[in-house]
Amino acid sequence: MPTDSTGSHIIRMVLESHFLVIRQFCCYTRALRSENKVTVSFINRDGEKVTVKGSPGDSLLDVVIEQDLDIDGFGACEGTLACSTCHLIFDEDVFNQLGPITDEEMDMLDLAYGLTDTSRLGCQVCLTKSLEGITVRVPESVADMRESDFGTTSSSS
């Protein structure tokens, strides 16, 4: 019978694998996508608006990484649902178009600074053509709950 630390390690490995499969499933359309791009605008912590294009099937985290956007600390766990650093705030009409929030995503959002009723994690929101032209806001502060001191914060101030 495994010890508590071994059992915890195994459970963590299984959960991380599960989250990676979910993320890959969410974005499985990459191989099927056409050259059509979706325009997305990000409003940075400093208020700067940056407009980029992403492919249908890409998560918003993928777009930030692929477009090399300068958003401090964004996506620290690389989309494994182990942090809330890719926290984004959506307009209500856009938020209502998004798929349902999983319990795992909600657990991470509960740890995010600046949580709103229209908050989502960028690693869990995949682009579709219906999201053409959306604008998302990056919160002023970010919490990385993977750090041992109950989170590291960064902000524009």
PLY file of the C-alpha trace (Angstrom):
ply
format ascii 1.0
element vertex 157
property float x
property float y
property float z
element edge 156
property int vertex1
property int vertex2
end_header
0.00 0.00 0.00
1.50 3.38 -0.95
2.44 5.91 1.68
0.61 9.21 1.78
3.37 11.00 -0.12
3.57 8.28 -2.78
-0.21 8.15 -3.08
-0.39 11.93 -3.36
2.32 11.88 -6.02
0.45 9.26 -8.04
-2.84 11.15 -7.74
-1.12 14.38 -8.84
0.44 12.62 -11.86
-2.95 11.16 -12.86
-4.68 14.54 -12.48
-1.99 16.36 -14.47
-2.31 13.76 -17.24
-6.09 14.16 -17.14
-5.84 17.94 -17.48
-3.41 17.65 -20.38
-5.82 15.31 -22.20
-8.69 17.76 -21.62
-6.57 20.62 -22.97
-5.52 18.59 -26.00
-9.13 17.59 -26.63
-10.26 21.21 -26.37
-7.73 22.15 -29.00
-7.80 18.96 -31.10
-9.07 20.87 -34.10
-5.58 22.25 -34.75
-4.88 19.48 -37.21
-8.20 20.10 -38.95
-8.18 23.88 -38.99
-7.97 25.93 -42.11
-5.81 28.96 -42.65
-8.65 31.14 -41.37
-7.55 33.20 -38.40
-9.50 34.74 -35.56
-8.67 38.28 -34.42
-8.33 38.74 -30.65
-7.42 41.88 -28.71
-5.79 41.72 -25.29
-5.84 44.70 -22.95
-2.64 44.39 -20.92
-2.19 45.25 -17.26
-0.85 48.66 -18.29
-3.95 49.37 -20.40
-2.19 48.79 -23.74
-4.36 47.07 -26.34
-2.60 44.45 -28.45
-4.45 42.87 -31.38
-3.26 39.53 -32.76
-4.59 36.61 -34.77
-4.92 33.00 -33.69
-6.14 29.84 -35.33
-9.48 28.24 -34.54
-8.81 25.52 -31.97
-5.97 27.40 -30.28
-6.48 28.27 -26.64
-5.97 31.90 -25.67
-2.85 30.75 -23.80
-1.56 29.27 -27.08
-2.19 32.60 -28.81
-0.25 34.53 -26.15
2.68 32.10 -26.44
2.68 31.83 -30.25
2.41 35.61 -30.69
5.08 36.17 -28.00
2.91 38.68 -26.16
4.64 40.40 -23.25
2.28 39.52 -20.38
4.33 39.00 -17.22
3.87 35.54 -15.69
1.05 34.53 -18.05
0.57 30.76 -18.34
3.21 29.71 -15.82
1.91 26.12 -15.62
1.68 25.83 -19.43
-2.01 25.03 -19.40
-2.07 22.14 -16.91
-4.65 23.81 -14.62
-2.07 24.11 -11.84
-2.19 27.91 -11.52
-4.37 30.88 -12.40
-1.79 33.03 -14.18
-3.69 32.95 -17.49
-6.77 34.50 -15.84
-8.65 36.69 -18.32
-11.76 38.84 -18.01
-14.34 38.75 -20.79
-17.20 41.02 -21.77
-20.46 39.44 -20.63
-21.75 38.77 -24.16
-18.52 36.96 -25.06
-18.45 35.07 -21.75
-21.93 33.75 -22.47
-20.69 32.26 -25.79
-17.96 30.23 -24.10
-18.30 26.60 -23.13
-19.06 25.61 -19.55
-16.47 26.01 -16.81
-15.19 22.72 -15.39
-14.89 22.17 -11.65
-11.09 22.06 -12.04
-11.04 25.45 -13.79
-13.35 26.93 -11.14
-11.03 25.65 -8.40
-8.12 27.54 -9.96
-10.22 30.65 -10.64
-11.15 30.73 -6.95
-7.46 31.46 -6.27
-7.16 34.24 -8.86
-6.82 37.90 -7.93
-9.43 40.22 -9.38
-11.95 37.45 -10.05
-15.12 38.63 -11.78
-18.35 36.99 -12.87
-16.89 36.83 -16.40
-13.43 35.44 -15.54
-11.99 32.39 -17.30
-8.57 30.80 -17.64
-7.03 31.44 -21.05
-5.74 27.87 -21.23
-9.33 26.60 -21.15
-10.86 28.89 -23.77
-10.34 27.78 -27.37
-10.87 30.08 -30.31
-13.76 29.58 -32.69
-14.84 31.70 -35.64
-17.74 32.99 -33.53
-15.18 34.70 -31.25
-13.85 36.84 -34.13
-12.93 40.31 -32.90
-13.26 39.72 -29.16
-11.42 41.78 -26.59
-10.21 40.25 -23.33
-8.69 42.02 -20.35
-5.69 40.81 -18.37
-6.27 41.48 -14.63
-4.00 44.01 -12.93
-2.48 41.38 -10.63
-1.72 37.70 -10.95
-1.31 34.96 -8.34
0.79 31.87 -8.98
-0.44 29.44 -6.34
2.32 26.95 -7.17
4.75 29.08 -5.16
5.36 27.94 -1.59
4.69 31.35 -0.01
0.95 31.14 -0.93
1.45 32.74 -4.26
3.65 35.26 -5.92
2.05 38.41 -7.13
2.94 40.82 -9.84
1.17 43.91 -10.99
1.72 46.96 -13.07
2.18 49.23 -10.05
0 1
1 2
2 3
3 4
4 5
5 6
6 7
7 8
8 9
9 10
10 11
11 12
12 13
13 14
14 15
15 16
16 17
17 18
18 19
19 20
20 21
21 22
22 23
23 24
24 25
25 26
26 27
27 28
28 29
29 30
30 31
31 32
32 33
33 34
34 35
35 36
36 37
37 38
38 39
39 40
40 41
41 42
42 43
43 44
44 45
45 46
46 47
47 48
48 49
49 50
50 51
51 52
52 53
53 54
54 55
55 56
56 57
57 58
58 59
59 60
60 61
61 62
62 63
63 64
64 65
65 66
66 67
67 68
68 69
69 70
70 71
71 72
72 73
73 74
74 75
75 76
76 77
77 78
78 79
79 80
80 81
81 82
82 83
83 84
84 85
85 86
86 87
87 88
88 89
89 90
90 91
91 92
92 93
93 94
94 95
95 96
96 97
97 98
98 99
99 100
100 101
101 102
102 103
103 104
104 105
105 106
106 107
107 108
108 109
109 110
110 111
111 112
112 113
113 114
114 115
115 116
116 117
117 118
118 119
119 120
120 121
121 122
122 123
123 124
124 125
125 126
126 127
127 128
128 129
129 130
130 131
131 132
132 133
133 134
134 135
135 136
136 137
137 138
138 139
139 140
140 141
141 142
142 143
143 144
144 145
145 146
146 147
147 148
148 149
149 150
150 151
151 152
152 153
153 154
154 155
155 156
